[in-house]
Amino acid sequence: MLFFLHYFAEEFSPLRVFRYITVRAVLGAGTAFLLCVFLGPWVIEQLRRLKVGQYIRKDEAPPLYQLHGQKAGTPTMGGVLIIGSMIVSALLWTDPRNVSVWLVLATLIAMGGIGFVDDYLKVVRKQSKGLSARGKFVMQCAWALVVGVLLLVLPETRESARQLMVPFMKQPFIADMGVVGTVLFVGLVLVGASNAVNLTDGLDGLAIGCSNSVAISYLVMAYAAGHQVFSNYLNIPHIPSGGELSVLCGCLAGSCLGFLWYNCHPARVFMGDTGSLALGGAIGMIALLIKQEVVLVLVGGVFVIEAVSVILQVASFKLRGKRIFAMAPLHHHFEMKKWSETQVTIRFWILSIIFALLGLLTLKVR
């Protein structure tokens, strides 16, 4: 809402700064970060009072219990802090008239809501399974269907939603995917991104740190897409709402940094599925809106590797009766190889930063 203050610049000239996207992106990040840091202790205490503690698998994965058994009881569902701080910051610093902003926030809430149900069932039943894989998948697909229809109906997105852009090409790889193709593609991106982040969330600070580098990378890409001169120069689709989405990415990055304050090793709180599904959904939605969906495979390289490691592990065991990795997702494999939790996390952060930079490089090479 503070965006509208620039309309009073004639009465007080310094207020004109609120019209600048870069200023609002930084202020949005700062606001989200401070909200997380200052509200974090209160939220953690409330979760502790509600006895919303993490349940660590024992019978299902004894080696994992030996490594992380001491974390049992640590408050989970901390994703509510990420979601809350991002929403408040976005409402303060983005233009509320922008439809794309509301699509991202709605996806953040919807996917976070699915994760919340999953976390709630885990806590109540004291089991690690929560929602069945099928139930979670159906709920995610249902929201993806809603989003796909909205993208095809809304005037701002109905044309671009049908196009498939790929790196290194100036023109759409597919000019019109059709209604069914578009909806399926939206589902693939949203469901894939949310589950990939979810699978990565297994060590203190791992998923949230990688999400931060992805958010910053998409902040740059969204800003370039929303700027007429930059988008023309880089030969990328010009998305008028890109500027506001870059502010939203700033809010997302600030929320990630703020949550990391309490999620770094040894973590005082876990985001749970509430946070991981929400983060993945929001990132996937931003990628769809600025037509950088395929680049997400590179920018979110760590998430992709983690997801692929699970797919390969399951496929190998079912087809060959043998496992490829000591444990999946991949971060647990390296723990089994005697890497410390901090080593795994920081090394994956390094890879995430490298992937994010490589993703930004695709903007120039077209």
matplotlib code that plots the C-alpha trace (Angstrom):
import matplotlib.pyplot as plt

x = [0.0, 3.0, 3.3, 0.6, 2.6, 4.4, 1.1, 1.8, 5.3, 4.2, 3.5, 6.6, 9.1, 11.0, 7.9, 8.7, 11.1, 8.1, 7.5, 10.9, 10.9, 14.5, 13.8, 10.6, 12.4, 15.1, 12.6, 10.3, 13.3, 14.2, 10.7, 10.2, 13.6, 12.9, 9.4, 10.9, 13.7, 11.5, 8.5, 10.5, 11.0, 7.2, 6.2, 8.6, 7.3, 3.7, 4.6, 6.4, 3.4, 1.1, 3.5, 4.0, 7.3, 9.1, 8.7, 11.9, 11.6, 13.0, 11.6, 11.5, 15.0, 17.3, 20.5, 18.6, 17.3, 20.9, 21.9, 18.9, 17.2, 18.2, 16.1, 12.9, 10.5, 12.0, 9.0, 8.0, 5.4, 7.6, 6.6, 3.8, 6.5, 7.8, 4.3, 3.1, 6.2, 6.1, 2.4, 2.7, 5.7, 4.2, 1.0, 3.1, 5.5, 3.8, 1.1, -2.1, -3.6, -1.2, -3.0, 0.3, 1.2, -2.1, -1.6, 1.8, 0.4, -2.6, -0.3, 1.9, -1.2, -2.7, 0.4, 1.3, -2.2, -1.6, 1.6, -0.1, -2.6, 0.3, 2.2, -0.9, -1.5, 2.1, 2.0, -1.4, -0.6, 3.1, 4.0, 6.3, 3.8, 1.2, -0.9, -0.7, 1.4, -1.7, -3.8, -1.1, -0.6, -4.3, -4.6, -1.6, -2.9, -6.3, -4.7, -2.5, -5.7, -7.2, -4.1, -3.9, -7.4, -6.9, -3.7, -5.7, -8.6, -6.9, -6.2, -2.7, -1.6, -3.9, -1.4, 1.9, 0.6, 0.3, 3.9, 6.8, 10.1, 13.4, 16.9, 19.1, 16.1, 14.7, 11.3, 8.9, 9.9, 6.2, 4.0, 0.7, 0.6, -3.2, -5.5, -4.7, -1.0, -0.9, -2.7, -0.5, 2.6, 1.4, 0.8, 4.2, 5.9, 3.9, 3.7, 7.3, 8.7, 6.8, 7.7, 11.4, 11.8, 9.9, 12.3, 15.3, 14.1, 15.9, 18.8, 19.1, 19.1, 19.4, 16.1, 15.7, 19.3, 18.9, 15.5, 17.1, 19.6, 16.7, 14.6, 17.4, 18.0, 14.4, 14.3, 16.9, 15.0, 11.7, 13.1, 14.6, 11.4, 9.4, 11.8, 11.0, 14.6, 16.2, 13.8, 14.3, 18.0, 18.1, 15.5, 13.3, 9.5, 8.4, 6.1, 4.6, 4.0, 7.6, 8.6, 6.1, 7.1, 10.7, 9.5, 7.7, 10.9, 12.6, 10.0, 10.6, 14.3, 14.0, 11.6, 14.1, 17.0, 14.9, 13.8, 17.4, 18.2, 16.5, 16.7, 20.5, 22.3, 21.3, 17.8, 15.4, 12.5, 11.7, 9.6, 7.9, 5.8, 3.9, 7.0, 8.6, 5.5, 4.7, 8.2, 8.3, 4.8, 5.6, 8.9, 7.2, 4.4, 6.9, 8.7, 5.5, 4.5, 7.8, 8.1, 11.3, 10.0, 12.5, 15.4, 14.1, 15.5, 19.0, 18.4, 16.9, 19.5, 19.9, 16.2, 16.2, 19.1, 17.5, 14.2, 16.0, 18.0, 14.7, 13.2, 16.3, 16.5, 12.9, 13.1, 16.4, 15.1, 11.8, 13.4, 16.7, 16.2, 19.3, 19.8, 22.0, 22.5, 23.2, 20.0, 17.8, 17.3, 20.9, 21.7, 21.2, 23.5, 26.4, 25.5, 25.9, 29.3, 30.3, 29.9, 28.8, 25.4, 27.0, 29.3, 26.4, 24.3, 27.0, 28.3, 24.8, 24.4, 27.5, 26.1, 22.8, 24.6, 26.5, 23.3, 21.6, 24.4, 24.4, 20.6, 21.2, 23.7, 21.0, 19.5, 22.4, 23.1, 20.2]
y = [0.0, 2.3, 2.2, 4.9, 7.4, 8.5, 10.1, 12.7, 13.5, 17.0, 17.9, 16.1, 15.3, 12.5, 10.3, 9.8, 7.1, 4.8, 4.6, 3.1, -0.7, -1.1, 0.9, -1.1, -4.4, -3.6, -2.2, -5.2, -7.5, -5.5, -5.5, -9.3, -9.9, -7.8, -9.3, -12.8, -11.8, -10.0, -12.2, -15.4, -16.0, -15.4, -17.8, -20.4, -20.1, -20.4, -23.5, -25.0, -24.3, -26.0, -28.9, -28.8, -30.7, -32.5, -36.2, -38.1, -41.4, -44.3, -47.6, -46.5, -45.1, -46.1, -44.5, -41.2, -41.4, -41.8, -38.6, -36.5, -38.1, -35.2, -32.9, -34.6, -32.1, -29.0, -26.8, -27.3, -25.6, -22.6, -22.0, -19.8, -17.3, -17.3, -17.0, -14.3, -12.1, -12.3, -11.5, -8.5, -7.2, -7.7, -5.8, -2.9, -2.6, -4.0, -2.4, -4.1, -3.5, -6.0, -9.3, -11.2, -10.4, -11.8, -15.0, -15.6, -14.8, -17.1, -19.9, -19.3, -19.6, -22.6, -24.7, -23.6, -24.7, -28.2, -28.3, -27.2, -30.0, -32.5, -31.1, -31.1, -34.8, -35.6, -33.9, -35.3, -38.9, -38.7, -40.2, -39.0, -39.8, -37.1, -36.8, -39.7, -39.0, -39.4, -37.0, -34.4, -34.8, -34.5, -31.3, -29.7, -30.6, -29.1, -25.8, -26.0, -26.5, -23.4, -21.4, -22.8, -21.7, -18.3, -17.7, -18.6, -16.4, -13.2, -10.6, -10.0, -13.6, -15.3, -14.9, -15.5, -18.4, -20.5, -19.9, -22.1, -20.2, -21.9, -20.6, -19.4, -18.8, -15.4, -16.6, -19.1, -22.7, -23.4, -20.5, -22.0, -25.1, -25.1, -25.2, -28.7, -28.4, -25.1, -26.5, -29.6, -27.4, -25.2, -28.3, -29.7, -26.5, -25.8, -29.4, -30.1, -27.0, -27.4, -31.1, -30.5, -27.9, -30.2, -33.0, -30.7, -29.7, -32.3, -30.4, -27.3, -24.3, -26.3, -25.6, -22.1, -21.1, -22.5, -20.8, -17.5, -17.7, -18.8, -15.8, -13.3, -14.8, -14.4, -10.9, -10.0, -11.9, -10.4, -6.9, -7.4, -8.8, -5.8, -3.2, -2.4, -1.5, -4.4, -7.0, -5.7, -5.7, -9.2, -10.6, -11.9, -11.6, -8.2, -8.8, -5.5, -7.0, -8.1, -5.0, -5.8, -9.4, -8.4, -6.5, -9.7, -11.6, -9.2, -9.9, -13.6, -13.3, -11.2, -13.9, -16.6, -14.7, -13.9, -17.5, -18.7, -16.7, -19.3, -22.3, -22.4, -25.2, -26.1, -25.1, -23.6, -24.2, -26.1, -24.8, -28.1, -28.8, -25.6, -23.7, -25.9, -26.4, -22.7, -21.7, -24.0, -23.0, -19.3, -19.7, -21.9, -19.3, -16.4, -18.5, -19.1, -15.4, -14.1, -17.0, -18.4, -21.8, -23.9, -21.9, -22.9, -26.3, -24.7, -21.9, -24.4, -27.0, -28.2, -28.8, -30.7, -32.9, -33.7, -34.7, -36.7, -38.6, -39.8, -40.8, -42.7, -44.4, -45.6, -46.7, -48.6, -50.4, -51.4, -52.5, -53.9, -54.5, -52.3, -48.8, -46.2, -44.0, -44.8, -42.9, -40.5, -37.5, -36.8, -34.8, -37.8, -39.8, -37.5, -37.7, -41.5, -40.8, -39.0, -35.5, -33.3, -31.6, -28.2, -29.4, -30.8, -27.6, -25.1, -27.1, -27.3, -23.5, -23.0, -25.2, -23.2, -19.9, -21.3, -22.6, -19.2, -17.4, -19.8, -19.2, -15.4, -16.0, -17.5, -14.0, -12.8, -15.8, -15.7]
z = [0.0, 0.5, -3.3, -3.5, -1.5, -4.6, -5.7, -3.0, -4.4, -5.4, -1.8, -0.5, -3.2, -1.3, -1.6, -5.3, -4.4, -3.7, -7.5, -8.1, -8.4, -7.2, -4.1, -3.3, -3.9, -1.4, 1.1, 0.6, 1.3, 4.4, 5.7, 5.2, 6.8, 9.9, 10.3, 10.4, 12.7, 15.2, 15.1, 14.9, 18.7, 19.3, 16.5, 17.7, 21.2, 20.1, 18.0, 21.1, 23.3, 20.8, 20.9, 17.1, 17.2, 14.5, 14.3, 13.3, 11.6, 13.6, 12.4, 8.8, 8.6, 11.5, 10.1, 9.6, 13.2, 14.5, 12.7, 13.5, 16.4, 18.7, 16.5, 17.6, 19.2, 17.4, 16.4, 12.8, 10.6, 10.7, 7.1, 8.5, 9.4, 5.8, 4.3, 6.8, 6.4, 2.6, 2.4, 4.7, 3.0, -0.5, 0.6, 1.8, -1.2, -4.4, -6.5, -5.3, -8.8, -10.3, -11.0, -11.2, -7.7, -6.5, -8.5, -6.8, -3.3, -3.9, -5.0, -2.0, 0.3, -1.6, -1.6, 1.9, 2.9, 1.5, 3.4, 6.5, 6.3, 5.8, 8.7, 10.9, 10.2, 11.0, 14.3, 15.4, 14.3, 15.3, 12.0, 9.3, 6.4, 6.9, 3.7, 1.3, -1.7, -3.9, -1.8, -1.8, -5.6, -6.3, -4.2, -5.9, -9.3, -8.4, -7.7, -10.8, -12.8, -11.3, -12.1, -15.6, -16.3, -14.9, -17.0, -20.1, -19.2, -17.8, -20.5, -19.0, -19.5, -22.0, -24.9, -23.1, -21.1, -24.3, -25.4, -24.4, -24.2, -23.9, -23.2, -26.1, -28.4, -29.2, -30.4, -28.6, -29.1, -29.2, -30.2, -29.0, -26.7, -26.8, -23.8, -22.7, -23.3, -21.3, -18.3, -18.3, -18.5, -15.7, -13.6, -14.3, -13.3, -10.1, -8.8, -9.8, -8.2, -4.9, -4.5, -5.5, -2.7, -0.4, -1.0, -0.5, 3.0, 5.0, 6.7, 8.7, 6.4, 3.2, 1.4, 2.6, 1.6, -1.9, -2.2, -1.4, -4.3, -6.6, -5.5, -6.1, -9.5, -10.4, -9.0, -11.7, -14.5, -13.5, -13.5, -16.9, -18.3, -16.9, -18.3, -22.0, -22.9, -21.1, -22.5, -26.0, -25.7, -24.2, -26.6, -23.8, -23.6, -22.3, -19.3, -18.1, -14.6, -14.3, -12.3, -9.6, -9.6, -9.0, -5.9, -4.8, -5.4, -3.0, -0.4, -0.9, -0.6, 2.6, 4.1, 3.2, 4.9, 7.9, 8.4, 7.9, 11.0, 13.1, 10.7, 10.5, 12.2, 14.9, 13.8, 16.3, 13.9, 10.8, 7.9, 7.4, 4.3, 5.1, 4.0, 1.4, -0.7, -0.4, -1.5, -4.4, -5.6, -5.4, -7.3, -10.0, -10.3, -10.8, -13.4, -15.3, -15.2, -16.6, -19.1, -17.6, -16.7, -18.4, -16.9, -13.5, -14.2, -14.2, -11.6, -9.2, -10.1, -6.5, -6.2, -9.5, -8.5, -5.2, -6.9, -9.6, -7.0, -5.4, -8.7, -9.7, -6.3, -6.4, -10.0, -9.5, -6.4, -8.1, -11.4, -10.2, -6.5, -5.9, -4.6, -6.4, -3.4, 0.2, 0.9, -1.0, -1.3, -2.2, 0.8, 3.0, 0.7, 1.5, 5.2, 5.0, 3.4, 6.6, 5.5, 8.4, 8.1, 7.8, 5.1, 3.0, 3.5, 2.7, -0.3, -1.7, -1.1, -3.2, -6.0, -5.8, -6.2, -9.2, -10.8, -10.2, -11.9, -14.8, -15.1, -15.3, -18.0, -20.3, -20.5, -22.4, -24.7, -27.2]

ax = plt.figure().add_subplot(projection="3d")
ax.plot(x, y, z, "-o")
ax.set_aspect("equal")
plt.show()
